[in-house]
Amino acid sequence: MSPRSSFKRLKHFESDEESDDSGFPIKVFVVQAKLSPEEISGLISMVEQQQSMRMLELCSIPAEADVIVTGIQMKKRLERHISWQLAKRRAIVSPQWIKDSVAKEQLMPCGDYAAIQELHDETVHNCPNPKGCDVCSGTSQPEAEVAPSSLSYKARYACQRASPLVCANQSLAKEIDILRRARELEGEAMSALAYERAVATYRLAYPHVINPSKLEFDLAKISSVGKKVQVKIEEYLTTGQILEAREILASQRFRSLSEFNTIYGIGPVTARQLYDRGMSTLEHLESYYDIRAHNPVLEEQTNPNIIESQVKRLSTKGIPEVTVQVGLALRHDLSQKIPREEVREMHVLVMKELETLQHGCVSTIVGGYRRGKEESNDVDIVISHKDWRGGGEKIKGLCTRLVKHLYNKGLVTHVMHLSSFRPHNAVRTGHWDSLEKALTIFRLPQSEGTSRIHRRLDLIFASPEAYWTAVTGWTGSKMFERDLRLWAKDEKGYKFDSTGITRRHDSKLFYPKSEQEVFEILGLEWVDPTLRNTGV
């Protein structure tokens, strides 16, 4: 079985259905709660560095896992992260199960590692038994072996490397990322990109802690890192920090630009202009934009006529103007991370309301959530229709209809951006408006004992033939997607974006019917979403 073929049972949409296939590799989901970054990094490294055969494979969605690994021992705590119904249909084991299985090069009996005693019997029953082997009961060595993945940290392109969420050189990468962030805020794009590539390589792709005594040997094995970056790495390994990074963090300008850039509608250019005008705090911005304590902007923006006018502008003036005042007024809400449980709750509610408008829609939560992050800055949902032939017509205009419907239900409070479909253009350089999108502010219904706050919700509608390229394009992370486009162009002569894959010499369009097929068309080995985390 090839690494790619082992993914044939991957669910296309998030559900609680059980896996219907058997065999190696066994898919493992790690609940990161109650585990330290070092423990998480260690488990990921063990899975990624299996020697004789690839028994285990990380996945980002609990429902797709054969085994769920957790340090949690109480039912109520576990239910914060996965449903109890799903837990009863999976093997729920402690982290030691991974450690012993990898060390002994065979799957250990799950029952001996049951994390929740209340689920001991279910864990024994649900322990995977690949291809009929009795390893799962601890009696023999499995016969079937799987070819090791061809993903290599030495690869030039990030889309060819495995980049887990937590890894060996994370502290080094965080230090380098400060330099990247400073360059980005100052508009030094090329320098920022160089540091971003360094972060993608050292934080995630390189599987070992860089050893100061073998620095030249380690650096020689890693591509696409310039001399300036190497000097910074040497400084960090020698002193435990990068002096320039410490100076940047102490800089009032950096702190101000960083803070301004967190406000929706304020990019690095605007942030620099505001700072150059003498503003250095968010309170200064509030005064400049006339945001008062009672937030009149919110009262104005939640007026039904305002929402309706934004929707009507689609047919005449295109993209609605982003309102900086709203971002300022809502900054306390929007700055708070969104836990996975709330992401799922938002997704379920949105799709429930969409069903009342159009039956048969399908969706995937993308972004950091799909890459396995415990908390997200916003929620991105790619939506299409299951009817391959007629679904494109069924979802035209559905984004606008859904936004209006969610507003009328009190769920969407602000619209930051609305766009309609445009035909695919093979020579187009930008791809922002080839999908139908709504960038909104969303708030779940208030419930007793639960305080709901405003969240960023992005809805991306794609025709069925563009659904999987949209899912791939919106999953991220940034460097992974950049290199995916670069690989398609330079190595395959294709143009890849969220609307499809185009062969450049004759403009032939390819419409994959799964995300795995996206990778196959581009001639790439499959990279699980949990291994596409190229940033800090």
Phi, psi and omega in degrees: 000128179279159177304322182290318184292339180292351182264008187296339182266003180302132179289139178280336181227150183291129180202176177256018179291149180279156178294145184244014181234168178224168178113166177285155354279152176280130182276130186237131173249131180255119173282115189280344178300141179073003176248138178284159176306324180293320178295316179299313180300318180296317180296316180298317180297320179299315181295319185283342185246027176301137190269289191287328177204160182262086182282322190244152181212132181285146172224162189258351184238123183306321183294340180268356184274150169274325182228136177248124183257132183207149172268359180282141182239358182246141182302310185299321180292320180296325183293346175288342187243326175219155180289149179294326178300316178292319182302325180287348181251011179228162171277120182253109188235165178278164179302335181298335179299316177296313184302313183287323180297317180290317182297321182266359178056037173203151180290126179276154179297123186299325183302330180287349184236020183305124183281325180246112184300328178297339181252018184303310183295319178295322179295319176298314182294323185269359180300126185297144182231075189300127175051037173077006181289155178258024176297325184296339174262004173081028186250342181203168179275136178294145180271322186288135176239152181245136178299137180298151180297145179274000178297130184226138178293345180279348184298148182290320187263139179298332181285001175250001184245153175269119184236089182290169184294319180233139184209185193294321187253038186295319182294322176297315182296323178297322179293316178296324183294334175298319178295318178299314183297319180298316179296320180297315180293332181269003177079017179267078191297315184293319178294319178299320180296321179298316178290327178296320177294323178296318178299313181299326182278307188281326182287316196241316187284319183285119192276355184241153173293128182292126185266122180304325182285343179238033187300311182298322179296316180294314182295327181295339183270358184243130183267169169065029177236122184278174184296320181300318180293320179300321178298319179296321179295317177301318179298316180296316182292333180277318188249347182086003178201169174247117186305316181300322179295320179295320180293322178297314181298331180276353184281129177297322180299313180298316181297319181292312180299320179297317181292316179299321184290347176282345181278128181299129180098352177248106176270181181303321181296310179297321179300316179295320179297317180295318179295319180294341176273004175102004180268135182226352180229164177293332176295323175298319179294321178300318178293318181296318181266006175060050175263114182259172188303324184273005175052063179299335179300319180294320180297322180289315187287340178269006175291131182305326182294328179293312179300315182298321181292325177295319178296316182296330183296343181304321186276352185236309188246002176078230189290127176295150181289135176287135182259110179295324181302320179296316179300320178293314183295330183257013189299326181294320177291310188289343179278348182276137180291152181255117179291157184302322181300318179289325176302313180296321180297318177297317180299312181300317182292317179299315182290329176296316179291324179296325180300330179288340179264322183209118179284146172094012179282150177235160185203161175219131172284127184245206179068205182299328178303313182291334178277002173099007181292140179288332180224147183236154174281327178209178180241125178245127179234123174266130187233141174211197179233144184287346178281103186299319185277315186254000185294330180300318179290326183291333183260357176298127181078357184290330179299312180296317179299319181293318179299314178298319180296315180294326176295314180297335178273359180080016183264316173269127181254335181215147174245119180265331182203136172226136177219153179252168180296147168230149180299150177296136180232112186294335182262000181291137181269331178259158181222028183290323187248028175269353173242163175266122188228150171226122173258115191231167166253129190232146175220126177295153179301141177294140177228160185300125178080001181236123178265120181261140179238168181289141179229153173279126177231120178251125179251123182241116180258128180232146173295156183307320182288343179253004187299312187283332172289327176294317178299315179297314183293329182264356178285325180080196357278186192303309182292325177300314181291322179298314181288333175297316178293320180294317177301312181302318183287307189278327185261333186239351182071028180248162169246121179246132165208186186293348182263352179153183178241126183239131173280123192293323189285338178226007178062022177292135180263141175244135182236091181293148180255011172199164178290327177301324180291331174303312181294321180296315179300321181277358178072031182248149169290146179298137174238117180299145180307327180290350180248025179245026183268083186270359180243174179278000000 
